[in-house]
Amino acid sequence: MNSREIDVVCPCCSARLSVDVRTSQVMKTVRKEDQGASGAARDAWATAQDRARERSTSGKDKFDGAIEYERSKAARFDELFKKATDKQAPKPDGE
């Protein structure tokens, strides 16, 4: 049994929505920025490639940041230890 779908254009954002007639649920959404100049949907493969490319570059940036954070960890701990020992050091009698 096939469900019937209708295509509707959203009046607010101009997105194309595919709605299942039986369940009244939105099955697919194509945003206006994902549509080409002719109004046709962009190639799904190209969109997926763009998302994968963005994910890989952001993943590399996150990894590099985590590595740098771990490398500087010893220096941060040394500084905290120095501050704590200075705070606990006995003060001279003159003060």
N, C-alpha and C positions, 0 to 999 in steps of 0.2 A: 504494500500500500504506500503510494508516494504522497508526500505532503506537498501541498501547493504553496508556492511562495509568490509574493508580490513585491515589486520594487517601489519604494517611497522615497521622496526627497524631503529631508528635514527643512522646515521653513526657517529655523534659527541658524543652523550652521552649514546648510546646503550639502550635508552628507547624504549619500545614497544608502538606504537601509533595505535589506531583504527580510521580509516578515513572513513567518509561517502563518497561513490562514487558519489552520486548525487550532494551534496553540496560542496564537497572537504574540509569539516571541520573536525578537529580532535574531535572525540567524547569521547575518553578515552585515558589516558596516564598512563603507568606503568613504573616508573623510575627503573633504574638498581638496586639501593639500596633497592627498595621495592620487588625485586624478590629474591626468595630463591636460594640456591646453584644449584638446578636443572633447574633454569630459569623460574620456575612457579611463578605466582604472589602470594604474601603473602595473607593470609586470610584477606579479607576486614574487617571482624569483629575484628580481632586482631589489625589491624591498627587503626580502629576507637577507640578501647579501649585504645590504647597507647596515641592517641591524647587527649582523654577525661581525662586520668590520668595526662598528662602533664599540661593540662589547669586547672585542679583542684588544683594541687600543686602550679602553678604560681599564681593562683587566691588567694590562702591562703597567699602566700608571699606578694602579693600586699596589701591585707587586713591588714596584720600585720604591714606592713610599714606605711599604712595610719593611723592606730590607734596610732602608736608611734609618727607620725608627729603631730597628733592632741593633744596628751598628752604633747608634748614638746612645743606646741604653746604659752602657757602662759609665759614660761620662755624666749622664744625668744622675745616676745613682751615687757616683762619687761626690757630686756637688751637693746632693741632699745629705749625704753622710757628713760632709764637711760642715754644713750649716747646723746639723744636729749636734755635732761634737763642739762647735763653737758656742752654741747655746748652753750646753751643759758644763762647759769648762768653768773651773772655779775663778771667781773674780778677785782681782787684787784687793788688799785691805783698804787702799786709798779711795776706792769708789763707793 
